[in-house]
Amino acid sequence: MDCLFCGIIEGKIPSDKLYEDDGILIFKDIAPEAPFHALAILKGAPHLESVASLAQFPERAGDVGRLFAVMAEKQAEWGLDGGFRVVANCGRDARQSVSHLHFHILGKRELSLSLS
């Protein structure tokens, strides 16, 4: 499987890391859509392609919960205490470009409600 984010986890592809532990990696997006734009991903197996994969692997739901707890813990450190958005695109129609469960963290400006 050729997965961009797995390559980042393995250190084969460089990234600007903001947080890392045994199960989570958060790094800056290379094409930011807001002044702060990071991606939060899970490490480990099984590989989850999207939010929909949690139906097949419900045992990973706790890992997703821990990832959200880390985002909540770090948001002030990242200067997001004015607010931030967490987005997960799921599938082709939602424009998910990497088949690895990931969450976009966007902030440091007022965000629109556009869904385009």
N, C-alpha and C positions, 0 to 999 in steps of 0.2 A: 504494500500500500504506500503510495506517495502522498503523504499528508504534510503540507507546509508547516502546520503547527506542531506536528510530531517532530519534524526536523528542527524546529526552534527548541522544543523541550530537550532533544538529544544534543543540542549545542552545535549541530551541523549548519544551522542558519543563525546568523547573529540577530540579536534583538536588544532593545533598550529596556531592561528589566526594571520594574518598579517594586515588585514583590515576588518572592519565591520561597516555597517550602516543599516538603516531600510530595504534596498532592496538588498544589496550585502554582500557576505562573500567571503573573499580570505584567504586561509590557505595553509600551507605547505603540499606537497604530502608525504605520508608515505613511498612511494617507489620511491624516486627521480631518474630521468634519466639524470639529469644534476646537477651541483653544486647548482643552484637555480632552484627549481621546485615547483610551487604553483598551486593551483586550484582556479579558480574564478567561483562562482555560484550565481545565482539569488535566492532571497527569494520570497515568496508570491505566490499567485494563479493567474492564473491557473498554475499547475505544468507542466513544459516543459520537455519532455523527451530528446530532442535533438534539433539541429539546424533546422531539418525538421519540428518540432512542430511549428515553427514561421509561417508557412503557414496557420496553423489552428488558431493561436492566434497572428495576426499581431500587435495587440495593445501592445504586449510585446517588439516589436522591439526597442522602445525608451529606455526600460530598458537595453537592450543589448548594445545600444549605450552609455548609461551612464556608464555601466560596463567597456567598452573600454576606456572611458575618465578617469575613476579612475585608470585603469592600466597605462595609459600614465602619469598621475599625480604622481603616486607612484614609477615608474620604477627607477628613480634616487636614491630615498631613499633606494631601495632594491639593489642598486649597479649594475643596469643593463644599465647604460648609454653607455656601449660598444655595446649594442644590445641585443635583446631578441626575442623569437619566441612565438607566440600565436597559439595554435592548438585546434581544436574541432573535435573529432571523432564522427561520426554520424552513428549509427547502428552497427549491429553485424560484418559485413564485414570490417568495419573500426576499429574493436576491441574496441568499446565503451563498457566499463565494468560496468558503473553505468548509469541507465536510468534517468538521471537528467541532463539537459543542463549544461555543464561545459566547461571551457576553461583551457587548460594547459598553464602555463607561464614558459618558460624555458630560462635559461641564465647562465652567468658567465663562459662560455667557447665557443669556436668556434663550431658551430653545423654543422653536415653534412647535405647533401641534400637527404639522403636515405629516401625512403618512406616505408620501410619494417616495 
